[in-house]
Amino acid sequence: MKIFGLKDKKIIKTVNKIRTKYGFKNVGTGHDVSHGDEVFKNMLELREHSFFNKFEFDIIGLAVMAYAHDMYADEDRKNHHILAYKKILKRKPKFLKKLSDHVFKNVCLAIKQHRASTYAVGIENPYVNIMRLADKGKPNIDDIIIRAYLYAVENNKNASNSTCVRITLKHLLDKYSYDGYAFKNDIIYHELYTESIKKVCEYIDNMSVSDLSKIVKYLN
């Protein structure tokens, strides 16, 4: 697979190994390999931004973060960041052993601190910041709703569709409303996507169960 404009064949080969090892642990949910692809793509773009272009990022380290951070999300949502952190901390595959100690330490920290609901972002660690920003991506209301609904359906298999819709709406309000936790502490994210964040928050704050039901009926 060709990886987002990368030209170094050795790097591409290693990224594909990482993608294969960690990216397919969740299938058909908001945390599957397509999410890893999107996060990695976002990282490569963000590193050129003025917030990050003064730092030298290790591409392999970024790939590990992108594809490994959510590998336990469907197994244990509450603790998935800790489980992924502990898994990477073992430093088993060769591509992890080849990372410098400094990069490896930051990769582990970024995976551990990637959740928007768990840690406040700090500009002192570029790996943590780029992980969190890339994981969120540019706010897109369609993607946000689809991922939230698919996750609700996948993790409530015996529930009715109306119940899944209500679960989804609660999650959206908790996370993406004006008072939600998704955007609260990320100063850089606010500066990057001010207008997009406003649109998403306004849309979610005014959404009803009926509105959401109409949107997701085509996903069933």
PAVOFI-922076 format. One record per residue (C-alpha): x negated, y negated, z negated; residue in one letter. Coordinates in steps of 0.02 Angstrom, whole numbers, padded with zeros to 5 digits, always signed. Layout:
// residues N
XYZa...
END
This chain:
// residues 220
+00000+00000+00000m-00062-00174+00043k-00062-00280-00113i-00007-00462-00098f-00146-00531+00010g-00290-00448-00082l-00433-00406+00037k-00559-00309-00066d-00527-00125-00027k-00597-00063-00192k-00485-00181-00290i-00333-00132-00185i-00369+00052-00215k-00383+00026-00403t-00226-00081-00410v-00131+00057-00321n-00194+00183-00449k-00133+00071-00589i+00034+00045-00501r+00058+00232-00480t+00007+00275-00659k+00114+00147-00751y+00241+00077-00628g+00357+00226-00607f+00397+00269-00788k+00564+00177-00773n+00667+00209-00617v+00816+00108-00558g+00815-00016-00702t+00757-00194-00726g+00589-00127-00785h+00542-00017-00639d+00398-00031-00515v+00482-00171-00418s+00474-00278-00575h+00290-00236-00593g+00261-00287-00412d+00349-00452-00442e+00250-00487-00601v+00084-00450-00517f+00131-00560-00369k+00177-00700-00489n+00011-00683-00580m-00089-00699-00419l+00007-00856-00376e+00001-00932-00550l-00188-00913-00566r-00204-01046-00428e-00098-01169-00526h-00181-01314-00616s-00136-01236-00784f-00239-01082-00744f-00365-01116-00605n-00500-01165-00730k-00498-00987-00797f-00577-00836-00715e-00454-00692-00720f-00500-00510-00691d-00383-00444-00554i-00386-00267-00621i-00345-00331-00794g-00196-00428-00723l-00136-00272-00632a-00140-00170-00793v-00038-00304-00879m+00088-00314-00737a+00122-00129-00720y+00096-00067-00898a+00183-00198-01006h+00359-00126-00985d+00319+00059-00963m+00413+00105-01123y+00553-00022-01104a+00686+00108-01065d+00623+00230-01197e+00619+00108-01343d+00671-00069-01300r+00640-00138-01474k+00461-00075-01487n+00410-00056-01305h+00278-00192-01314h+00194-00107-01462i+00201+00065-01380l+00124-00002-01219a-00009-00095-01318y-00057+00064-01413k-00062+00165-01252k-00179+00043-01165i-00283+00024-01323l-00339+00205-01304k-00436+00148-01151r-00424+00318-01068k-00422+00294-00877p-00585+00242-00794k-00514+00077-00733f-00487+00025-00914l-00662+00077-00965k-00734-00029-00825k-00656-00188-00893l-00771-00296-00998s-00735-00292-01185d-00678-00474-01176h-00555-00441-01034v-00493-00278-01112f-00458-00366-01277k-00356-00500-01189n-00262-00374-01081v-00209-00280-01238c-00159-00441-01325l-00057-00499-01175a+00039-00335-01167i+00072-00341-01354k+00133-00521-01348q+00227-00523-01183h+00404-00524-01253r+00493-00691-01252a+00591-00645-01409s+00438-00597-01512t+00298-00724-01496y+00281-00909-01465a+00164-00942-01320v+00003-01035-01355g-00108-01121-01228i-00262-01050-01315e-00251-00882-01225n-00234-00887-01035p-00203-00700-01021y-00056-00707-01140v+00013-00860-01053n+00000-00795-00876i+00076-00629-00933m+00228-00713-01009r+00254-00835-00867l+00234-00702-00732a+00350-00583-00825d+00488-00714-00824k+00451-00778-00650g+00538-00929-00577k+00713-00933-00652p+00833-00853-00528n+01010-00830-00587i+01050-00685-00470d+00898-00585-00524d+00930-00623-00707i+01111-00562-00699i+01073-00406-00596i+00929-00350-00708r+01031-00381-00866a+01182-00286-00800y+01083-00137-00734l+00994-00124-00902y+01161-00126-00994a+01232+00010-00882v+01076+00119-00894e+01071+00109-01083n+01258+00127-01114n+01299+00273-00999k+01458+00322-01090n+01527+00146-01097a+01659+00077-00981s+01614-00054-00852n+01707-00189-00950s+01605-00146-01104t+01442-00157-01003c+01497-00326-00937v+01526-00390-01114r+01358-00321-01171i+01275-00406-01023t+01358-00573-01057l+01305-00570-01240k+01126-00534-01188h+01129-00674-01058l+01196-00799-01185l+01071-00745-01319d+00925-00758-01199k+00961-00884-01061y+01083-01013-01130s+01023-01183-01188y+01003-01110-01363d+00930-00946-01299g+00758-00881-01341y+00692-00856-01164a+00636-01033-01133f+00618-01105-01308k+00433-01099-01346n+00352-01094-01175d+00294-01272-01144i+00202-01227-00983i+00355-01135-00917y+00462-01288-00947h+00339-01398-00855e+00331-01278-00708l+00517-01246-00687y+00612-01387-00773t+00754-01404-00647e+00774-01217-00620s+00786-01188-00808i+00922-01321-00823k+01024-01240-00684k+01010-01067-00760v+01056-01124-00936c+01205-01224-00874e+01267-01078-00769y+01252-00953-00911i+01330-01069-01040d+01486-01087-00932n+01501-00904-00882m+01652-00803-00938s+01680-00615-00944v+01793-00635-00792s+01658-00729-00696d+01529-00596-00733l+01648-00454-00689s+01674-00529-00516k+01486-00546-00489i+01438-00369-00538v+01583-00272-00460k+01480-00253-00301y+01341-00166-00397l+01449-00017-00445n
END
